[in-house]
């Protein structure tokens, strides 16, 4: 049950229809795995920790570099050279001491993905390459886990919810990896874009945990910050 301190902390969120005490308790009992502690993973961790998600796993084996700081808002100059998950743990613990953070200095791989993903309710995409997204997707399909997708490049980003209640999967959007996919991985990015996409991912996560209607399952939301445009495209599950 929520403590009095937690009720005070989440008071404004508890006022929301669809959340309330029951929804906040679901958040407290929920667990999410964030794959990647970079531009998407940083704001994802902050928003979900602030919202009261009870268990947050973060997997990343990279160290903070100065070139990360324009978009990876968990870190400061003092963190340069540290493992990202160590710096993330320290920052998030000061934000919300009522939740559990599980940092992992590792990369998600074919060897560990099934074991790690099985321990969490949802998987959140904070990675920066297509190969890892295919791995997340395929394991989530196998284990019947929800996959909250986000990607960014230059001024544009995408958000969707995969494998939720029989809905589409990542392979319905991108059936196979191509050379164009790999080129996409190396593009630059506007610093504010990952924050916006991660905020949308975090919102979808809270909605699913609290059993709110109208998730982005079956929909791809595409954002173009250069022209200030949001578009939605319908995505249908491609069945065997």
N, C-alpha and C positions, 0 to 999 in steps of 0.2 A: 504493500500500500504506500501511497504518497505520504511523506512526512509533512509536518507543518511548514518546515523550511522550504520544501519543494513546492508546496501549494502557494507559498508567498512568491517564490521565484517565477513560477509559471502562471501567475494570476491572470495576466492579460490573455494568455492563450486558453486558459480554462473557461473564459467567457465565450469562446467561439462555439456556435452550433456545430455539432459533428465532432467536436473534441471533448471539452468538458473533462470531468474527472475520469470518466471511463476511457476516453481517448488518450489522456495523458498517462494513464496507467499502462495502456497498450504501448505507448512510446517507451516508457520505462522498461518494459519487459522485452522490447524488440532488440534485435541485433543486426547490424549492417557491416558489410565488408567494403571498404573503399580501396580500389585497386589503383594505386598511384597517389603520390603526395605532391603533385605539381600544381599547375594552374587551376585545374578543376578540383583536385583532391583537397586543396587548402580551404577554399570557401565551403566545400561540402562538409568537411570535418567541423568547421566553425559553426555553421548553421545547424547541423544536426546535433552537435553537442549542446548548443544553446537551447534547442528545442526540447532536449531531454531524452534523446534516444539512449537507452540504457547501456548498450554495449557497441562500441565502434572499433572495428579492426581496421588497421591501415597497413598496407603492404607496399614497400618501395625499398630499393637497395641503393638509391642515388644519394649523393651529398649535395648540400646547398651550394650553389655558385652565385656570383654577383649578377649574372645575366638572368637568373630566375626571379629577381626581386621585383621586377616591374609588374608581375602578375601573380606571384606565389605569396599571398599576403600573410601567411603564417610566420614568415621568416623576416629577420632583420640582418643587418651587416654583421652583427655578432654571431650569427648562425652559419656564416660562410665556412665551408669545410666540414660541418657537422653532418651526420646522417639526417636526412629529412624527417624520418619517423621519430627520431629522438627529440629533435626540436619541436615537432608537432605535439608530441606527448607532453612536453613541458608547458607549452602554451595552452593547450586545451585543458590541462588539469587546473590551471589558474582560472580558466573561464568557468568551468563547471565541475566541482569536486564530487557531485552526486552520481556521476556516470563512470563507466569503466572503459578505458582506452587500451587497446591491445596492439602495440607497434610490432611490426615484423620487418627486419632488415633482410629482404629477400625479393625475388621477382616471382610473379605468378608464372608457373610453368606446367607442362604436361605432367610432371612428376608430383607436384603438390596441389594442383588446382582443385581436384575433386575433394581431397581431404580438407582443405581450407574452406572452400565454399560450402561444404556440408555443415559447417559449424555456425553459419549465419542465415538469417531469414531472407535478406535481400543482398544483391551485389550492385555496387555503384561504380560506374565507369569513370575513373579519373586518369585513365592511361592515355598514351599519345601515339599508339600504333594499331594498325588493323589486325595484326597477328594475335595480339593479346585479346582484342575484342572478339575474334572468332573463338578463341579458347574459352573466354568467359561465357559466351553464348552457348557453346556446345555442352559445357559442363552444366550450366543452368538448365538447359533443356533436359539433360539426362537426370538431374536431381530435382527437377520441378521447382526451381528457384526463380524469383523475379529478378530481372536485369534492368536497371535504370541506366539508360544510355545517354551519353553526352559526348559531343565532339566539337572542336573549334579549329578554325584555320583562317588566318588573315582577319577579315571583318565579319565572317559568317560562322554560325554554329547550328547544331542540330540537337534536339532532345526527343526521346521517346521512351516508352516502357515496353519491354519485351518479355515474352513468355508469362504473361499474366492472365490467368483464367482462360487459357486456351487461345490467347491472342497471338499476333505475329511474333517472330523471332528476328534476331539481327540478320540471319541469312535470308529472310524475306525481303530485307532492304538491300543487302549486298550479298548475293548468293556465294560468290567466291572472291578471293583476293586477287587483285590485278596489279599491273605496273602502275596504273593511275592511282590506286590506293596507296602504294608505297611512296609515290611522289607527294601525295597529299600529306603524308606524315611529316615531311621536312619543311613545310611552309611556316612563315612567320605568323605572329598573332598580335592583335591589339590587346593591350594589357587588361582593359576592362571587360573584354568579351568572356573570358573564362568565369569571371565572377557572376555575370548574368546567367550563363548557361548552368553553372553549378547551383545557383539559387533556384532555377526552375527544376533541376534534378532533385534538390532537397525538398521542394514543395511536393513533387510527385511521390517521393519517399514517405513523407508524413501522411499524405492522402491515402496511400495504400495501407500503411500501418494502421491508420484510424478507420479504415473501411469506408472512406468517403467515395462518392460516385465520381464519374467523369475523369478518370485518369487518361493519360496520353497513350494507353494501349490501343493499337490500331491507328495511331496518328503519329506523323512525324512533324514536329514543330521546327521550322527553319527560320532563323533570325539573321538579318543582314543589317549590321549597325552602320554601315556606310550610308545607307539610304533610310535607315530607321524603319525597317519593314519586318513584320512577322507574318509568316504564311504557314498554313496547315495543309498537310497532304495525307490522304487516306492510305493506309497500308493494310493489305489483306494477307492472312497467313497462307503460305504456299504449302499445301499438304502433299504427302507422298502418294 
